[in-house]
């Protein structure tokens, strides 16, 4: 027997928002790892080898592409929206920290 349209929509919506939140949480974990790497690099002399700088910029670009191209589901909560805004600001701040570190 087919499920009602409302039940099906609700299940799809629940699965999509759960997957979306997992994606956002993984982006946050990536930012945490990036921040740790930049903080460690800031403590070292002459860390910005060409290889390190290119790799770090690539990671920043990839995270930025994901964060700034993400489409918020219409059923996302205000907390979900705020989290994305916070992550975008963190990425911006991390880029500034990276530039300061790479200029050493």
C-alpha positions in Angstrom: 0.0 0.0 0.0 1.5 3.4 -1.0 2.4 5.8 1.8 0.6 9.1 2.0 2.3 12.0 0.3 2.6 13.9 3.6 4.3 10.9 5.3 6.7 10.5 2.3 7.5 14.2 2.2 8.1 14.2 6.0 10.5 11.2 5.8 12.4 12.7 2.8 12.7 16.0 4.6 13.9 14.4 7.8 16.6 12.5 5.9 17.7 15.5 3.9 18.0 17.8 6.9 20.0 15.1 8.8 22.4 14.7 5.8 22.7 18.4 5.5 23.6 18.8 9.1 26.2 16.0 8.9 27.7 17.9 5.9 27.8 21.2 7.9 29.3 19.4 10.9 32.0 17.9 8.7 32.8 21.4 7.3 33.2 22.6 10.9 35.5 19.7 11.7 37.6 20.6 8.6 37.8 24.2 9.8 39.0 23.0 13.2 41.7 20.9 11.5 42.7 23.8 9.3 42.8 26.2 12.3 45.0 23.8 14.2 47.4 23.5 11.3 47.6 27.3 10.8 48.1 27.8 14.6 51.0 25.3 14.6 52.5 26.9 11.6 52.4 30.3 13.2 54.7 29.0 15.9 57.4 27.9 13.5 60.0 29.9 11.6 59.9 29.8 7.8 56.9 27.5 7.7 55.4 28.8 4.5 57.1 26.7 2.0 55.6 26.8 -1.4 54.1 23.4 -0.9 52.5 24.3 2.5 51.1 27.6 1.2 49.6 26.0 -1.9 48.1 23.1 0.1 46.7 25.5 2.7 45.2 27.8 0.1 43.7 24.9 -1.7 42.0 23.7 1.5 40.7 27.2 2.2 39.4 27.5 -1.3 37.6 24.1 -1.1 36.0 24.8 2.2 35.0 28.3 1.0 33.5 26.9 -2.2 31.4 24.4 -0.1 30.4 27.0 2.5 29.5 29.8 0.1 27.7 27.6 -2.4 25.6 25.7 0.1 21.9 26.0 -0.3 20.0 26.0 3.0 16.9 23.8 2.9 13.7 25.8 3.5 13.1 23.7 6.6 16.4 24.5 8.2 16.1 26.1 11.6 17.5 29.5 12.6 20.2 27.7 14.5 21.2 26.0 11.3 21.4 29.3 9.4 23.4 30.9 12.2 25.8 28.0 12.2 26.6 28.6 8.5 27.1 32.3 9.2 29.5 31.6 12.0 31.4 29.1 9.8 31.7 31.6 7.0 33.1 34.2 9.4 35.5 31.7 10.9 36.8 30.9 7.4 37.3 34.6 6.7 39.2 34.9 10.0 41.3 31.8 9.3 42.2 33.2 5.9 43.5 36.4 7.5 45.4 34.3 10.1 46.9 32.2 7.2 48.0 35.3 5.3 49.6 36.7 8.4 51.4 33.4 9.0 52.5 33.0 5.4 53.9 36.5 5.4 56.5 35.6 8.1 
